[in-house]
Amino acid sequence: MTDSIINISVDEAVELVGAGAFLLDVREPDEWAAGHATLATHVPLGTLPDSVSLIPKDQVIVCVCRLGGRSARAAAFLSDLGYDTRNVEGGMQAWAEASYPLVCDEGEPEIL
């Protein structure tokens, strides 16, 4: 896999998504259900190879997970396929700490 993953801050991620980037959340379903970014698309890392057709080729792909490890693997995988990717350092944990909006399936959003 690609060694040159581009890591970005949460602020940079929000700016990119606001400018039209595709926010890809690769966490597990229970993590997603507990709390996620409003504009994110959920594709768990384990299903990403079979779900590549869901990922647009004409946008920057901003990958996020809980802390940044799984999303770095997703960014590397997609980069190797020709996608323009970024990895969010600190993941959804940093997103929540920066007080960016979160939604969840029920109750108050939290980051697992």
N, C-alpha and C positions, 0 to 999 in steps of 0.2 A: 504494500500500500504506500501511498504518497507520504513522504516524510515532512513535506512543507505545508502542513495544515495552517490556515490563517485563523488565528484566535482573535476574537474581538470581545470587547466589554459588553455588558448589558445595554449601556447607553448607545453604543454603536449599533447593536442589534436592533433596538427600538427605532433608531434613525433609518436603518436600512429597510426594515419592514414597512415603516411609514412611507418610504420612497418606492415601495413596490416589490421588495424581496419576499420570498416564500419562506415562512417560518415553519420548520419541520421539527416536531417533538417526537423523539424516538424512545420515550420512556415506556414502561409497562402499563397495561390498561388500568391497574389500580392506582398508579401514580397519576395518570392522566385524569381519571375520574375525581381524584381528591382536589386537584387544582391545576389549571393550565392557562396559558396566555390566550386572550380572546381571539386573536387572528391565527392561531397555530393550527396546523394539520397534524393529526396523529397517525404515525406509522411506527409501531414498535420496531426496535433495531432488528430483532430476530426475523421479522417479516419483510424487512427492507428489500432484500434481493428479489423477492417475488412481487414487490409493489412498486418497482421503479417506474412503471408506466404512470403512476399517480403523481410523479414529481416532474414539474415543468422544466424543460431544458433552457427556456428563454428568460429565466429569472435567476438572480442570485439566490442560493439556497442557504438559509441561516439555520444551522442544526443546533438543537438544544436538548439536554437531558436534565438530570437532577443536579449534577456537579460539573459535567463537562467531559467525562471519560467516554461514555457511550456515544455521545454526539461527535466526539473527535473521530471515532471509528466510522460513524456514518458519513461524516464529511470526507474522510479519506476514501471510503468506498465509492461515494458519488463522484468525487474528484477524479478518481481513476477511470470513471465512465464518461468523463468529459464535462461534468457539471462544474459551475463556478460556485464554490462552497465557502462557508465561514463556520467556525465553531464558537459558541458562546462560552467564554470562560466563567466558571462559577455556576453555570446552568440556571435552572429555575430557582435554586436556592438564592443566587445573587439577584435574580429577577424580583423575587418576593422581598428581599432585603432592600431593594431600591424602590419599593412601593409601586411598581408597575402593576396594571390591572390583572387580576386573576378571576377566572370563573370556575365553577365546578358543577357536577351533576346534581348534588343536593347539599344543603347546609352551607357552612362557611368554607371558602377555599383554603387549602393548606398544601404544603409541599411535603410529600413523603420521601 
